[in-house]
Amino acid sequence: MPAPPPREVSQGVSEQPDKQPAVIAIVKGGLGNQLFIYATARALALRTGRKLYLDTVRGYTADGFGRSYRLDRFPIAAEPMPESWRVAPTLKHPRHKLIRAFNKLLPRNQRSYLAERRTQSADQLTTLNSQRARVTLLGYWQDEAYFTDQSSTIRRELTPPEPGDARNHELGAEMTQGESVFLHVRRVRYTPLLEASYYQTAIDAVRKERGDVPFYLFGDDQAWPVKALNFGGSTVRTVSHNTEDELADLWLMTRCKHAITANSSFSWWGAWLRSPDIGHVFAPEPSTVIPLFPARHWRIIPT
């Protein structure tokens, strides 16, 4: 089936947005982070009968990694935040900091601005019943619990766009024909690095249960797993041709039956957006540096 055209967030807004209860999500970070931000905000909007708006400006005014907004490639249900609502041009602007500090003093359901508190459970949002007309969210919200109750909608709206080239289509078809495992690594300018023992434990578990399954390697250092890990008699294939299109890699990950994720929100979504009822997913336990929580039913490997 041909790939649908990229969907941009609608450039028009509702006729009278000021009168509609709204959730505003400040989008920032890389693609995996953007998916978490959208999923959490969209679930809150659905749960509370609000309309979702995305602030795609403030989070990238001082991004030192050259990252950019990518959700416009997905069939999302959101509109751009009206410029008349912008109270500060950047996240570091004094007015933005003042609003954030003031809201911390208010009871939770009286706040118009909620920043993620990693020491609190997901019910900081899932039980929210704000009395304010507009609620702004700032955080990464890297926990499935924020949107589990809306998972079918989230999966549909965050379906990766299908690549338009034959090479990726052929590889995707190969992955779906039988057993297949994607293995993702993050090792370039990344902390903390997962040790080889994490990946080896997952590889051995898959091969014990499924035999000589083929492995597909994704990530920023695909030479490392080939040298550091033992795949036994399994076929190993590196996927390195999508250097300019991370969305194609994400789509390919969702074609695989099994997944071995890195401590990375990108491969987290590659695993979560697969068909949820097939195969196994192996994930590292969360760390204090990267509090990325595995989804339910995933196999957690201590690191």
N, C-alpha and C positions, 0 to 999 in steps of 0.2 A: 504494500500500500504506500503511495507516495507520501512524503513527509508534509504535514500541514505547514502553512506559512507561519513564520514567527509571529506570536501574538504580543502586541505591545499593550501596556497598561493604557486604558482609555485616556485620551487627552482631554476629554470633556468630563465635567463633574455634574452631579445632580443639580437640578434647578435651584433648590434651596438647601444646600448641604448644612448650613448653620442650624437648621431645625431638625436634623436627623441625628439620633444617637449614633456615635461613631467610635470606632477603634482606630487609632493611628499607630502604625508600626514604623519605627525608625530602622531602616534597612542599612546594614553595614557588613563588612567582612567579605570572605570569599563565597563561592557558590553554596557550599554545604551550610555555612552559617546563614545565608539568605533563606535557604529552604526551611531551616528551623524557625527563623523569625516569622516567615510567612505562615507556616503551619500553626504555630502557637497563636498568632494574632487572628488568623482566620477561624480557628476553633473558638476563640473567645467571642468573636463577632457572631458566629452561628449560635453559640450557647446563650448569648444575651440579646439576640435580635438586633444587632447593630450592623452598620455598614462599615466596610474595611477600606481604609485609605493608607497609602504607603508614602512615607517621606523618604525619597531616594536621593536626597541632596546632602543633608547634614552629615551622614555617615561616611561620605567620601570626599569631603572637602580637604581633609588632611590625611588621607590614606597613604601610608609610606610604601605600600607593596604594589601600587599600580592596579589595585582591584577596582572593579566597576560593577554596576547593577546589571544582573543577568536574568532576573525573574520575568522580564518581558518576553522571554522565549518559551514560557510555559502558559498553559491555558488557565491562568489564575482569575480569581473573581475579586478584583480590587481596583480602586481608582487612585490617581495621584492626589496627594494632599493639596488642597487649595492653598495658594501662596498667601492668601489673606490670613491663614491660620499660623503662619510661621512667626514665632516669637523670638527666635534667635538664629543667626546664620550658620553657626557651627556648634558642635557638642561642647566645645571649650569656652564658648562665649559666656561672660558673667551672667547674663540674663538666664541662659539655660541652666547654669549651675544653681542660681538662686531658686528657680522653679523646682528643680530636683530636690534641693535641701528643704524648701518649705513644705513640699508634699510628704516628706518623711515624718513631719510632725503631726500630720492629720491621720485620723482613723482610716483604715484601708479603703472602706467603701465611700469615703469622701474625697479620695485622691483623684486628680485629673492626670497624674503622671506616676507611672509605676516602673521603677528600675528593678531589674532582676536581683534577687537576693539568694545567692547560692547556698546559704545556710538554711534556707527554708524549703519546704517540700512544694510540690507542684500545686497544691491547693491554694497557694498565694494567688493563683489565677483561676483555677478550676472552680473555686467557690466564690469568686468575686461577684459582687452585686453592686457595682458602682452607682452612686446617685448622680454622678456628673454626666453631662451630655456628651463630652468627648474625653476619651481615656487614651493617653499616649503610653506606648510600651517601649522600653529600652533594655535590651539584653540579648543573649544568644539562645537561652531557653533550650539547652541541649538534652532534652528528656522527653521521650515519647509520651509520658504521662500528661503533658500539657495538651495533647491533642488526640489521645487514644479514643475518646468518645466520638470523634469526628473523622476517624481514620479512613473510611471509605471515600469521603469527599476529598480529603487531603491527597490520597493516592491518585484520584482522578485528576485533580487540578495541578499536581506536581509530576505528572507523567512526562518524562524527558522527551524532547522532540526527536523524532526519528531521523537519523542521518539520511542525506539525499544521495550519497555515493555508493557505488556497487561494492567497494571493498568492505565497508562496515556492514552492509546488508548481508554479504556472504559470511562474514565472521559471526554476525549475530545469529544467522540460521544454523551455523555449525554448533554454536553454543547451546541452542535450544533443542537440538536433535537427540541429545542423550545426557549423560552425566557431564557436568562441567563445574569448575571451581574458579572463582576469581580470587586473587590474592593481591592485596594493595599494600604498598610500602610508602612511608614518608620518612626521608632521611636527610634531605638537603636543607640546611638551616632550620632544623626542626628539633624541638625539645618537648618532652623526653623521647629518646629513641627507644623503640621496642627492641628487646633482645631477640636473638635468633631462636632461643628456647620457646618463646611464645609461638612463633610461626611453626616451628618444628612440631610442637605439641598438636597444633591444629591440623597440620598436614598428615601426621601419623594417625590421628583420629579419623579423618576422612578416608584415608586409604584402607584402614582396618575395616571400616563399615562398607565402603563402596568399591574397593579394589583399585586398579590402576586408572583412576579417573584423570582426565586431562586438566592441567592447571593453566590459567591465563593470568599473566603478571601485569599489573598496572602500577604506576607510581613514578616517583622522581629519580629512582636509582634502581633500575630493573636488573642491572648486573649484580647487585648485592645478593638477592635471593638465590640466583643461580650458583654463586660461589659459596654462600654461607649455609644453604639448606640442602637437605637430602630428600629428593622427590621419588626415590626408589625407581620403579619401572614406569612411572607415569610420564606422559608427554607433557612438556613444558613449553609454553609459547608466550613470548613477550609481546605486549600490545603497546607499540611506541609510535604509531603513525599519526596519532591525533594530537600532535604537539600544539596545534593552534585551535583545538576544539575540544575542550574538556567536557562539553555536553555530549559529544559522541562517545567518549569513554564512559560517562555515566549511563548512557543508554545501553552500551555493551554490558556493563556490569549487571544491569537488570535482566539481561538475557540468560545469565548463568544460574544454575540450579542451586549451587552452594556458594558460600562466601566466607572469606577470611579477611576481616577488616583490619585496618590500621587504627591507631588512636587519632582518627581523622573524621571530621563531619562529612567529608566528601564520600568516603567509602561507606560510612554509616548509612547514607541515603542510597548508595548503590545497592546495599543489602536490603534496606527496608522497602524500597520500591519494587523489589522482585515480587513474584507471586508469593504471598505470605504463607501459603499452606504446603509448600514443597521445599525439600532440601534442608540443609543445616546452615546456620550462621555462627561463626566463631568471632568473638570480640574480646578485646582486653578489658580488664577491670578499670573503672575510672580512676584518675589520679587527681591530686590536688592542683596540678598544673593544668590539666585538660579534663574538666569534670563532664566528660561525655558519657552518658549513661546508656548501656546496652538496652535494646528493646526486649520486651517480654519473650520468653521461650528461646532466646539466643543462648548459646553456650559461652559462659564467661571463663576466660583463662587468666589466672593470676599472673601478674607481671612483676 
